[in-house]
């Protein structure tokens, strides 16, 4: 009977097995680029993502593109349709409501903890981010991810990043009318509440912010009046 491997050999084997190869890094680069384009509203819901075109853009094999599309499908940013291919997802009304509800629960819990742990240095970082938003108001809203990282919770940060990507799709699909100025004012008020370590104000602002987001989405479009639209003037 062969001797059992030593712990050192087991650790070495695990490191070798778990170390990501270059193809993993390439797949993640494709995922990140497509996600960034979706969040930035440069790729709109329903856009076809042809494997060969993506392979040409990223100068990789279709196999790596397919891996990236499958990951994006698991993240609900892409829909894979048999015999048709991959498309940027178009969230349903029910999915939109559920995403916003989950964000409200997660962000409220996160802010309650952050009010008791945030440091002066972190507050300075948040104020600098708000200043950057004022100078570049069109940048994506990733503040919840930043706050999760300030808690040191990378799992929460990843969950919120995924939800923000889906929120961007929802905002595009249902024609959000929220302005950059409104978002900036909400962020300024939140930083002020965190500065005071005011749990009630911070959680109220998070709930209010996501409530405004939902109200500004056209989740209940009325059926068009065809007689008015198509009838004689």
C-alpha positions in Angstrom: 0.0 0.0 0.0 1.5 3.4 -1.0 2.3 5.8 1.8 -0.2 8.5 2.5 0.8 11.9 1.2 2.2 14.4 3.8 0.4 17.5 4.7 3.0 19.5 2.8 2.4 17.6 -0.3 -1.4 18.0 0.0 -1.0 21.8 0.4 1.2 22.0 -2.6 -1.2 20.0 -4.7 -4.1 22.2 -3.6 -2.3 25.3 -4.5 -1.5 23.9 -7.9 -5.1 22.8 -8.5 -6.7 26.0 -7.3 -4.3 28.5 -8.9 -6.2 30.2 -11.7 -4.7 29.6 -15.1 -4.3 32.4 -17.8 -7.6 31.3 -19.4 -9.5 32.1 -16.1 -8.0 35.6 -16.1 -9.1 36.1 -19.7 -12.6 35.0 -19.0 -12.9 37.3 -16.1 -11.6 40.2 -18.3 -14.4 39.5 -20.7 -17.0 39.3 -17.9 -15.8 42.5 -16.4 -15.8 44.4 -19.8 -19.4 43.3 -20.6 -20.6 44.0 -17.1 -19.1 47.5 -17.2 -20.8 48.2 -20.5 -24.1 47.0 -19.1 -23.8 49.0 -15.9 -22.7 52.0 -18.0 -25.8 51.5 -20.3 -23.6 51.1 -23.4 -25.1 47.6 -23.9 -28.8 47.8 -23.8 -31.3 45.1 -22.8 -32.0 42.7 -25.7 -28.6 43.3 -27.5 -27.4 40.2 -29.2 -23.9 39.1 -28.0 -22.6 37.0 -30.9 -19.8 34.7 -29.8 -17.6 35.2 -32.9 -17.9 39.0 -32.8 -16.9 38.9 -29.1 -14.0 36.6 -29.8 -12.8 39.0 -32.5 -13.1 42.0 -30.1 -11.2 40.3 -27.3 -8.9 38.3 -29.6 -9.7 35.0 -27.8 -11.3 31.7 -28.7 -15.0 31.2 -28.8 -14.6 28.7 -26.0 -13.5 31.5 -23.6 -16.3 33.8 -24.8 -18.8 31.0 -24.1 -17.4 30.6 -20.6 -17.8 34.3 -20.0 -21.4 34.3 -21.3 -22.3 31.4 -19.1 -21.0 33.3 -16.0 -22.9 36.4 -17.0 -26.0 34.2 -17.4 -25.5 32.9 -13.9 -25.3 36.6 -12.7 -28.6 37.2 -14.6 -27.0 39.9 -16.8 -27.2 37.7 -20.0 -29.9 35.4 -21.3 -28.9 32.3 -23.2 -31.5 31.1 -25.7 -31.3 27.7 -27.5 -30.5 28.1 -31.2 -30.5 31.9 -30.9 -27.5 32.7 -28.8 -26.8 35.2 -26.0 -28.6 38.5 -25.3 -28.3 41.2 -22.7 -31.0 40.3 -20.2 -34.4 42.1 -20.1 -35.6 41.9 -16.5 -39.2 41.3 -15.8 -41.3 43.7 -13.6 -41.4 41.1 -10.8 -37.6 40.6 -11.0 -37.2 44.4 -10.9 -39.2 44.7 -7.7 -37.5 41.7 -6.0 -34.0 43.1 -6.8 -34.9 46.5 -5.3 -36.5 44.8 -2.3 -33.3 42.7 -1.7 -31.1 45.8 -2.0 -33.2 47.6 0.5 -32.8 44.8 3.1 -29.0 44.4 2.5 -28.2 48.0 2.4 -30.2 48.9 5.6 -28.4 46.1 7.5 -25.0 47.2 6.1 -25.6 50.8 7.2 -26.6 49.9 10.7 -23.3 48.1 11.1 -21.3 50.8 9.3 -22.6 53.5 11.6 -20.9 51.9 14.5 -17.6 51.1 12.8 -16.8 53.7 10.2 -13.6 55.5 10.7 -12.7 59.2 10.1 -10.4 58.1 7.2 -13.2 56.2 5.6 -15.5 59.2 5.9 -12.8 61.3 4.2 -12.8 58.7 1.4 -16.5 59.0 1.0 -16.4 62.8 0.9 -13.8 62.6 -1.8 -16.0 60.2 -3.8 -18.9 62.6 -3.5 -16.7 65.4 -4.8 -15.7 63.2 -7.8 -19.4 62.5 -8.5 -20.0 66.2 -8.6 -17.3 66.6 -11.2 -18.3 63.5 -13.2 -22.1 63.0 -12.6 -22.5 60.3 -15.2 -20.3 57.7 -13.5 -22.1 54.5 -12.3 -23.5 54.3 -8.8 -21.2 51.9 -7.0 -21.4 53.5 -3.5 -23.1 50.4 -1.9 -20.1 48.2 -3.0 -17.7 50.7 -1.5 -19.6 50.8 1.8 -19.6 46.9 1.9 -15.8 46.9 1.4 -15.4 49.4 4.2 -17.0 46.8 6.5 -14.5 44.3 5.2 -17.2 42.0 3.8 -16.2 40.9 0.4 -19.1 38.5 0.0 -21.5 41.3 0.6 -19.6 43.6 -1.8 -19.8 41.0 -4.5 -23.6 40.4 -3.9 -24.2 44.2 -4.1 -22.1 44.5 -7.3 -24.2 41.8 -8.9 -27.4 43.5 -7.8 -26.2 46.9 -9.0 -25.5 45.4 -12.4 -29.1 44.0 -12.5 -30.3 47.4 -11.3 -28.7 49.1 -14.2 -30.5 46.8 -16.6 -33.7 47.5 -14.8 -33.2 51.2 -15.0 -32.6 51.0 -18.8 -35.5 48.5 -19.4 -38.0 50.6 -17.6 -36.8 54.0 -18.5 -35.7 55.5 -15.2 -36.2 59.2 -15.0 -33.8 59.6 -12.0 -31.3 62.4 -12.5 -27.6 62.5 -11.6 -28.3 65.6 -9.4 -30.9 63.7 -7.3 -28.4 60.8 -6.8 -25.7 63.2 -5.8 -27.9 64.9 -3.2 -28.9 61.5 -1.8 -25.2 60.5 -1.5 -24.3 63.7 0.2 -27.1 63.2 2.7 -26.0 59.7 3.4 -22.4 60.7 4.0 -23.6 63.3 6.4 -25.7 60.7 8.3 -22.7 58.4 8.5 -20.6 61.3 9.8 -23.1 61.7 12.6 -23.2 57.9 13.1 -27.0 58.4 12.9 -28.3 54.9 12.3 -32.0 56.0 11.9 -31.2 58.7 9.4 -28.8 56.4 7.4 -31.3 53.5 7.1 -34.2 55.9 6.3 -32.2 57.5 3.5 -31.4 54.1 2.0 -35.1 53.1 2.1 -36.0 56.5 0.6 -33.4 56.3 -2.1 -34.5 52.8 -3.3 -38.2 53.9 -3.0 -37.4 56.8 -5.3 -35.7 54.5 -7.7 -38.7 52.2 -7.9 -41.2 55.1 -8.3 -39.2 56.6 -11.1 -39.3 53.3 -13.1 -42.2 52.7 -15.4 -43.0 49.3 -13.9 -46.8 49.7 -14.6 -47.0 51.1 -18.2 -50.6 51.8 -19.3 -51.8 50.1 -22.4 -51.6 52.6 -25.3 -54.9 54.2 -26.6 -54.7 52.8 -30.2 -57.7 54.9 -31.3 -56.0 58.1 -30.1 -52.7 57.1 -31.6 -53.8 55.7 -35.0 -57.1 57.5 -35.5 -57.6 60.5 -37.8 -56.3 63.8 -36.5 
